């Protein structure tokens, strides 16, 4: 397995919308693949990162999602 991430970011969406998008993705992974969720902000930019385990053969998919 490989550790991977997906970033959810926005300059305009409120925090609940960004967290909703991140948790919807995390829910599809299931608890056995979820490593954790982190967040940060800088001025008007909100950023949430979902860290997860992926099979080596699994396609990477989008690394960043704009909310």
Secondary structure as the mmCIF struct_conf table of DSSP 4:
data_model
#
loop_
_struct_conf.conf_type_id
_struct_conf.id
_struct_conf.beg_label_comp_id
_struct_conf.beg_label_asym_id
_struct_conf.beg_label_seq_id
_struct_conf.end_label_comp_id
_struct_conf.end_label_asym_id
_struct_conf.end_label_seq_id
STRN STRN1 UNK A 2 UNK A 10
BEND BEND1 UNK A 11 UNK A 13
HELX_RH_AL_P HELX_RH_AL_P1 UNK A 15 UNK A 29
TURN_TY1_P TURN_TY1_P1 UNK A 31 UNK A 33
STRN STRN2 UNK A 34 UNK A 42
TURN_TY1_P TURN_TY1_P2 UNK A 43 UNK A 44
STRN STRN3 UNK A 45 UNK A 54
TURN_TY1_P TURN_TY1_P3 UNK A 56 UNK A 57
BEND BEND2 UNK A 58 UNK A 58
BEND BEND3 UNK A 63 UNK A 63
STRN STRN4 UNK A 64 UNK A 66
#
